[in-house]
Every structure is written in C-alpha cells, then in structure tokens.
Amino acid sequence: MKKNDIKPSLFNYAKYSSLAFQMLVVILIGVLGGIKLDQYLQLKFPVFTILFSIAAVFIATYLGMKDFIKRPPKPSQKIDHNDE
C-alpha cells in the first residue's frame, strides 16, 4: 500500500464511522425518549417507544443519506463592478 493510498482510506474510515455514530445517537435518543414518555404517562403498552423508535430510524436514515450524498457547493457568482 502506497502512502498516497492511506490518506483516502483514513478519510473514508472517519467519514463512515462518524456517520454510524450520528445514526446511533439519533436512534438512541428516539428510543430513550419513547421509554421515558411511556413511563411518565404510565402506559401499559409502549406506544411511544415503538413510534419514536421507528421515527428515529427514518430520521437517522434521512440524515445519513443527506450527509452521504452531499453535493459539492455551487460556485459563487462573481459580481462585476465595472458596469457603468
């Protein structure tokens, strides 16, 4: 493996590990929020745990795909001040 090949592989490793960590945090917040809400409302069936868990998975997937498929920024438009 060449030295130039190491840099992109480390970049990809950091990118994907941060993406996984972000998704994990979003899902955990949804699950724990649902559990706490079910406990607070003293529900026999964990309705909010199920709803928040499913919603958190969709939100985490959306955020992950949004970060994964980032488009390069548009080039800034140059303003020409020489028009008279």
N, C-alpha and C positions, 0 to 999 in steps of 0.2 A: 504494500500500500504506500503510495507516494504521500509526501507531506501535504500537497495541494488537495488530496482526496479526503484528508482528515477533517479539514475545516467545514466542508459542506455536510459531512456526516454528523459532526457535533452540532451543527446548526439545526439539522433535521431532528436529532435526538431531543434537543432543547425545545424545539417547536412542538413536537408531538407530546412530550411529557408535560409541558405547560398546558396544552390543550386537554389532556386527560385529567390533570389536576383541577382545571377550571370546571370541567364537566362533573367531576366527583363532588366538588364543593356545592355546585348548584343542586345536584340531586340530594345530597345530604341535607341541605337547607330545606328543601321541599318535604323530605320525609320527616325530619325532626319538627318542622313547623306543623305538619299534619298531626303528628303524635301529640304534640303539646296542645293543639286546639281540641283534639278529641278528648284529652284528659280534662281540659278546662271546662268543656261543655258536658262532660260525663256521659258520653255516648256509649251505648253497648256495642254498636257496630262501628268500626273505624272508617267512617265515610271520608273524613278529611285527609286521613293518612293515605288512602287509596287515591283520592282526587289530586292531592298535592304531589304525590309520588309520580303519577302519570304526567301531570302538567310539568313537573320538574324535568322529567326525561325529555319531553318535547322541547322545553326551553333550552336545556343543555345541548340537545342535538342542533337546534337552530343556531345557538351562539357558536358552537363548534364549527358548523359548516360555514357560518359567516366569517369566522376568523380563518378557516382553512382555505376558502375560496376568495381571498382578498384580491380585488383588482388593483392594479397599480394606480396611483393618483393621477388625475388629469394634469397635463402640463399647464402651468399658469399662463394666462393670457397676458401678453406684453401690451402695455399701454404706450402708444406712440404720442409723445407730447410735441412733435414737430409740425402738427397740422395747424395751419394758420388761415 
